[in-house]
Amino acid sequence: FPRADQHQHFATYLTGLMTPGGRNNAEGIADRVAGVSGNGADLRQALQHFLTRSPWDAGKVMAECRRLLAGYHAGSPSLW
């Protein structure tokens, strides 16, 4: 991501996706992580803006995840 705030919102988005409970839309994620990241209403708006306007390529994100996880699970019989 070209800007630091986009990187932070991406991290918040991923945290929300991996946090159990509720809906995995901008509002649901913001509600779950608001205690850690600040005001819920502001976070909802920021995440919605990030999801609709930030340029990111899902294929590149998944390729980077696979690259990072390949070394982490090397030699163990695990699935991702």
MOKAZI-V836666 format. One record per backbone hydrogen bond with DSSP energy under -1.0 kcal/mol. NH is the residue of the N-H (numbers start at 1). CO is the residue of the C=O. If there is no record, write none. Layout:
NH|CO + NH|CO
This chain:
7|3 + 8|4 + 9|5 + 10|6 + 11|7 + 12|8 + 13|9 + 14|10 + 15|11 + 16|12 + 17|13 + 18|14 + 29|25 + 30|26 + 31|27 + 32|28 + 33|29 + 34|30 + 36|33 + 37|33 + 38|34 + 43|39 + 44|40 + 45|41 + 46|42 + 47|43 + 48|44 + 49|45 + 50|46 + 51|47 + 52|48 + 53|49 + 54|50 + 61|57 + 62|58 + 63|59 + 64|60 + 65|61 + 66|62 + 67|63 + 68|64 + 69|65 + 70|66 + 72|68 + 73|69 + 76|73 + 78|76
